[in-house]
Amino acid sequence: MAEDPKSQTPGKKNIDIELSEQEAQGSYSNLVMITHSSSEFVLDFLSLLPGVPKAKVVKRMILTPDHAKRLAHALQENVHRFEAEHGEIQAKEKVEAPLHYRGPLPEA
């Protein structure tokens, strides 16, 4: 249902978001490599499957530092909401994978 333009907050405009069929399929990732410079954060989402000696980068996202911080806060807020509804997520110990990463050297 479309929102009535008259009910919008003055000075704010709606943004139409387009989701292509290909992006709607999503990409599976169970590992992320995060690097940063003074001007950007690079998140390489990888799929690492058991018994396969090679991890594949399935998506690379490049963010400005302020957007990276907003993303971190939004993710934390969503984890809290998830846990309030479904119970605490039982995080396993940090996985140490012997990766030969050909991207920027991880700093974060």
C-alpha positions in Angstrom: 0.0 0.0 0.0 1.5 3.4 -1.0 1.9 6.0 1.6 -0.1 9.2 1.2 2.4 11.9 0.2 0.5 14.3 2.5 1.3 12.2 5.5 5.1 12.5 5.1 7.2 14.5 7.5 7.8 17.9 6.0 11.2 18.1 4.4 11.5 14.3 4.1 11.0 12.4 0.9 10.4 8.7 0.4 13.0 6.8 -1.5 11.9 4.0 -3.8 14.1 0.9 -3.3 14.6 -1.4 -6.2 15.6 -5.0 -5.6 16.6 -6.9 -8.7 15.8 -10.6 -9.1 19.4 -11.6 -8.9 20.0 -9.6 -5.6 16.7 -11.0 -4.2 18.2 -14.5 -4.4 20.7 -13.4 -1.8 24.2 -14.8 -1.2 25.2 -17.2 1.5 28.1 -16.2 3.6 29.6 -17.7 6.8 32.7 -15.6 7.0 33.6 -12.0 6.5 37.0 -10.3 6.1 37.0 -6.7 7.2 39.7 -4.2 6.2 39.8 -0.5 6.4 41.7 2.6 5.3 41.4 6.2 6.5 38.5 6.7 4.0 36.6 3.4 3.7 35.8 0.0 5.2 35.8 -3.0 2.9 33.7 -6.0 3.8 34.4 -9.2 1.8 31.7 -11.8 2.5 32.9 -15.3 1.9 31.4 -18.7 1.6 33.6 -21.4 3.2 32.3 -24.9 2.8 33.5 -28.0 4.7 36.0 -30.1 2.7 36.5 -27.4 0.1 40.0 -25.9 0.2 39.0 -22.6 -1.3 36.7 -19.9 0.1 34.9 -17.7 -2.4 34.1 -14.0 -2.0 30.4 -13.8 -2.7 29.9 -10.1 -2.1 32.2 -7.1 -1.5 30.7 -4.0 0.2 32.7 -0.8 0.4 31.4 1.6 3.1 32.3 5.1 4.3 33.5 5.1 8.0 30.3 6.8 9.1 28.1 4.3 7.3 30.2 1.4 8.7 29.5 2.8 12.2 25.7 3.1 11.5 25.7 -0.4 10.1 27.5 -1.7 13.3 24.8 0.0 15.5 21.9 -1.3 13.3 23.3 -4.8 13.3 23.7 -4.7 17.1 20.1 -3.4 17.5 18.8 -6.2 15.3 20.7 -8.9 17.2 19.1 -7.6 20.4 15.7 -7.8 18.8 16.3 -11.3 17.5 17.5 -12.5 20.9 14.5 -10.9 22.7 12.2 -12.9 20.4 14.2 -16.1 19.9 16.6 -16.4 22.8 20.3 -15.7 23.1 22.4 -16.6 20.1 25.0 -19.1 21.2 28.2 -17.8 19.5 30.9 -20.4 19.0 34.5 -19.6 19.7 36.3 -17.5 17.1 37.1 -19.7 14.1 40.7 -19.6 13.1 40.8 -20.5 9.4 44.2 -20.6 7.6 43.2 -18.3 4.8 45.4 -17.1 1.9 43.6 -13.8 1.4 44.4 -12.0 -1.8 42.6 -8.8 -1.0 43.7 -5.9 1.1 45.5 -6.9 4.3 43.0 -7.2 7.1 43.3 -4.5 9.8 40.0 -4.8 11.6 
